[in-house]
């Protein structure tokens, strides 16, 4: 999921979120996937509800536990497997498309997990959803490459995104990124201490704690890696998937 450009920062405790569901969401029959949102209300939070849990995720999950975030949950296989393997951790998935949110919710229900939710939200508005220092890990799998220079404003792997990661991760928390587009991995490392154009910038409190040139053949830079749907396709075609882990210092 691409976040199109860095929005103007909002106050930490805004009375209203900047990302909201369209008016059509309130009417039945406009979009079949919107109607399905209501059927999966236990684990699918529309934008108009998701932001209200910003300071209360422990209440939403009914316990105090480490909190992890996946950005761009796709069809939900990764998030469902992650929640199944780590029942002592709570997971928030963020996805912007109505259909994909339903697919993720279905996977969570099929997996029988209760420690994960999917939010229909935009990755550029995480300050609506999270308090600073509230996350232990962030996962991004196969973000849109946006390979051309004029696409800079569309890229999720950006300086502002890493600044957000630093804000919401606890010290020692990690960002785990996998991509079939090597430039995404290289950018993530470059942007720790540079602007997108390569100009030196104040270093962010991040360090590279692991890197892999191909997780389809070699170990991932973290234990217990989960193969994503895209990763499986690239493995079968004999193509690499790159990975990097950045740790909040």
Order of alpha helices (4+ residues) and beta strands (2+ residues): alpha-beta-alpha-alpha-beta-alpha-beta-alpha-beta-beta-alpha-beta-alpha-beta-alpha-beta
